[in-house]
């Protein structure tokens, strides 16, 4: 999905080098990135009505994406 909004590159512009370094040195951070990408794809598919999900489920996915983004931001700030 080339047009998926809220990619990590969009959310953290200018942090690509730090993200890459942490991804290779911190397994927990790498898992956060994978989970964020997975949840973000699910949100995009729900918003684009590619996958039929309830409004509650879609909102839950958005909250999960937000929590993951906060964890990633925190890790980037600590690095």
C-alpha positions in Angstrom: 0.0 0.0 0.0 2.0 2.9 -1.3 -0.4 5.5 -0.2 -0.9 4.4 3.4 -1.2 7.5 5.6 0.6 7.8 9.0 3.7 6.0 7.9 6.6 6.3 10.3 8.5 8.5 7.8 5.5 10.9 7.9 5.1 10.7 11.7 8.8 11.2 12.5 10.4 13.2 9.7 14.1 13.7 10.1 14.4 10.6 12.4 15.1 8.0 9.8 18.7 7.5 10.9 17.8 7.2 14.5 14.9 4.8 13.7 17.2 2.6 11.6 19.9 2.5 14.3 17.4 1.6 17.1 15.8 -1.0 14.9 19.0 -2.8 14.5 20.2 -2.4 18.1 17.0 -2.8 20.1 14.8 -5.9 19.5 11.9 -4.4 21.5 12.0 -1.2 19.3 12.1 -3.3 16.2 8.9 -5.1 17.4 7.2 -1.8 18.1 7.9 -0.7 14.5 6.6 -4.0 13.1 3.5 -3.8 15.2 2.9 -0.1 14.3 3.2 -0.9 10.6 0.8 -3.8 10.9 -1.8 -1.8 12.9 -1.4 1.2 10.6 -2.1 -1.0 7.6 -5.3 -2.3 9.3 -6.5 1.2 10.0 -5.9 2.3 6.5 -7.7 -0.8 5.1 -10.6 -0.1 7.4 -10.8 3.6 6.6 -10.6 2.9 2.9 -13.4 0.3 3.3 -11.2 -2.4 1.9 -11.9 -4.5 5.0 -15.3 -4.4 6.6 -14.9 -3.7 10.4 -17.2 -2.2 13.0 -16.7 1.4 14.0 -15.7 0.2 17.5 -13.0 -2.0 16.1 -11.7 0.7 13.8 -11.5 3.1 16.7 -9.7 0.5 18.8 -7.2 0.1 16.0 -6.6 3.9 16.0 -6.1 4.0 19.7 -3.6 1.1 19.4 -1.7 2.9 16.7 -1.6 6.0 18.8 -0.2 4.1 21.8 2.4 2.5 19.6 3.4 5.9 18.2 3.7 7.3 21.7 6.0 4.4 22.7 8.1 4.9 19.5 8.4 8.6 20.2 9.4 7.9 23.8 12.2 5.5 22.6 13.4 8.0 20.1 13.6 10.8 22.7 15.5 8.5 25.1 18.0 7.5 22.4 
